[in-house]
Amino acid sequence: MVQAKKIVEEVSGWLRVYDDGSVDRTWTGPPEVKFMAEPVPPHHEFVDGVATHDVKNSGQLRARIYLPEKNPDEENVKFPILLHFHGGGFCISQADWYMYYNMYTRMARSARVICVSVYLHLAPEHRLPTAIDDGYSALLWLSSLAKGESHEPWLNENADFNRVFLIGDSSGGNIVHQVAARAGKVDLSPLRLAGAIPIHPGHVRSERSKSELEQPQSPFLTLDMVDKFLSLALPLGCNKDHPITCPMGEAAPPLEGLKLPPLLLCIAEKDLILDTEMEYYEALKKANKDVELLTSPGMGHSFYLNKIAVDMDPNTAAQTTGLIAGITEFVKNH
């Protein structure tokens, strides 16, 4: 008789891990929000001023490119690149999900940038540092394009490799820090890493912070998600004090010794993990790093990815517009 598989770990709505090691990421939460986690096919024609294209290089790296349509006065303009790392606690989500498509088409259109969003390997099948390696490989690929060693027409014809920025949502913000730290040790020229933009990064400690205990949980971040995703993603035997999740902690390389580009740290006032994000900010300042803070008042973790809230709540809509405007300004100034 065939024995039924048993669930050994479950993250409500998002993910189930079975005793045979298999993982099921079928959405089982409220059906009305399922569309945000559905893939959007690429379209090479411009839709609302943005075209999208999926690429795969010889090293099996996959990425989605968001290219803004040029205005008449931009004929000879080369656009900065935002190299994007999606969130999902290292365990869920894909670069082609609607929540990212909706946000990063808007970002490309508003900020006049090309977004290159990396398809990251997911845990627990691929534990950390695999997603960091993916992010760094993507940056090296952009460097090879800048050197003329590789060719991707959408980028080679339209991108300014002298203005490359790293950007990431939630756990993608952790990847931003780690990739920037690695990049500081190598010569990527003629590519220039112009800035780094961690948005609500998943920087935490093993000990609960005050904000984790007091702030409201949201659809995009619960304590259950923080604990379970990170236990599935971190190297076996490690806890949240690991350098990837706690870059300001004692186990991490001293921030003073890292060569980092200018940073724009984006935070939300009602984020569960606000306290440890602020600890990261204070540690960067103490290490004399060039860091700016962009705060979204009254908002929770990854609020701008919640299409329903952005459409239904004027304040969420206004704060999303403000976030995009702040990122646009940072890119313009660097």
JONORWO-V863040 format. One record per backbone hydrogen bond with DSSP energy under -0.5 kcal/mol. NH is the residue of the N-H (numbers start at 0). CO is the residue of the C=O. E is the energy in kcal/mol with one decimal. If there is no record, write none. Layout:
nh,co,e
NH,CO,E
NH,CO,E
This chain:
nh,co,e
7,16,-3.1
8,16,-1.6
10,14,-2.8
11,9,-0.6
13,10,-1.9
14,10,-2.0
15,23,-2.1
16,8,-3.2
17,21,-2.7
18,5,-2.3
20,17,-2.1
23,15,-2.8
24,22,-0.5
27,12,-2.2
28,12,-0.6
32,29,-1.6
33,30,-1.1
35,32,-1.5
36,33,-1.8
37,34,-1.4
39,95,-2.4
40,38,-0.5
46,49,-2.6
49,46,-1.2
50,66,-2.5
51,42,-3.1
52,64,-1.7
54,62,-3.0
56,60,-2.2
59,56,-1.8
62,54,-2.1
63,116,-3.1
64,52,-3.2
65,114,-3.1
66,50,-3.0
66,64,-0.6
67,65,-0.5
68,48,-2.8
73,70,-2.5
74,71,-0.7
76,73,-1.9
78,157,-3.1
79,111,-0.6
80,162,-2.1
81,113,-2.9
82,80,-0.6
82,164,-3.6
83,81,-0.8
83,115,-2.8
84,166,-2.2
85,117,-0.6
90,87,-2.0
91,87,-1.9
96,93,-1.7
97,37,-1.9
98,35,-2.2
99,96,-0.7
100,96,-2.5
101,97,-3.2
102,98,-1.2
103,99,-3.4
104,100,-1.9
105,101,-0.8
106,102,-2.0
107,103,-2.0
108,104,-2.3
109,105,-2.8
110,106,-2.8
111,107,-0.9
112,107,-1.1
113,79,-2.9
114,65,-1.7
114,112,-0.6
115,81,-2.9
116,63,-3.3
116,114,-0.6
117,83,-2.4
117,115,-0.5
118,61,-2.5
119,117,-0.9
122,89,-3.0
125,121,-1.8
127,232,-3.0
129,126,-1.9
131,128,-0.5
132,128,-2.5
133,129,-2.3
134,130,-2.1
135,131,-2.6
136,132,-2.6
137,133,-2.0
138,134,-1.7
139,135,-2.4
140,136,-2.1
141,137,-2.2
142,138,-2.1
143,139,-2.1
144,140,-1.9
145,141,-2.3
146,142,-1.8
147,143,-0.5
147,144,-0.9
148,143,-2.2
149,143,-1.3
154,151,-1.5
155,151,-3.1
156,152,-2.1
158,154,-2.9
159,78,-3.1
160,158,-0.8
162,159,-1.8
163,191,-2.1
164,80,-3.1
165,194,-2.1
166,82,-2.6
167,196,-1.7
168,84,-1.6
169,198,-2.6
171,168,-3.1
172,169,-1.9
173,169,-0.9
174,170,-1.5
175,171,-1.9
176,172,-1.7
177,173,-2.2
178,174,-3.0
179,175,-2.4
180,176,-2.3
181,177,-2.0
182,178,-2.7
183,179,-1.5
184,181,-1.8
185,182,-1.5
187,185,-0.7
190,187,-1.8
191,160,-2.3
193,163,-2.4
193,191,-1.0
194,163,-1.1
195,261,-2.1
196,165,-3.1
198,167,-2.9
198,196,-0.5
199,197,-0.6
199,265,-3.1
201,169,-1.2
202,200,-1.9
203,201,-0.7
203,244,-2.7
212,208,-1.5
213,209,-1.9
214,210,-2.8
217,220,-2.7
220,217,-1.3
225,221,-2.4
226,222,-2.7
227,223,-2.6
228,224,-2.2
229,225,-1.5
230,226,-1.8
231,227,-1.8
232,228,-1.4
233,229,-2.7
237,234,-2.1
241,238,-1.8
244,241,-0.9
245,241,-2.2
248,245,-2.1
251,248,-1.0
256,253,-1.3
257,254,-1.6
259,257,-1.0
262,289,-3.1
263,195,-2.5
264,262,-0.5
264,291,-3.0
265,197,-2.5
265,263,-0.6
266,264,-0.5
266,293,-2.7
268,295,-2.2
269,298,-3.1
270,267,-1.9
273,270,-1.7
276,272,-1.7
277,273,-2.6
278,274,-1.6
279,275,-1.7
280,276,-2.0
281,277,-2.7
282,278,-2.1
283,279,-2.2
284,280,-2.3
285,281,-2.5
286,282,-1.5
287,284,-1.9
288,283,-2.5
290,288,-1.1
291,262,-2.7
293,264,-2.7
294,292,-0.5
295,266,-1.9
296,294,-0.7
298,295,-1.4
302,299,-1.6
304,301,-1.9
305,302,-1.5
306,304,-1.4
309,305,-2.5
310,306,-2.3
311,307,-2.4
312,308,-2.7
313,311,-0.6
316,312,-2.3
317,313,-2.5
318,314,-2.7
319,315,-2.1
320,316,-2.2
321,317,-2.2
322,318,-2.2
323,319,-2.4
324,320,-2.4
325,321,-2.3
326,322,-2.2
327,323,-2.7
328,324,-2.2
329,325,-2.0
330,326,-2.5
331,327,-2.4
332,328,-1.9
333,329,-0.5
333,330,-1.2
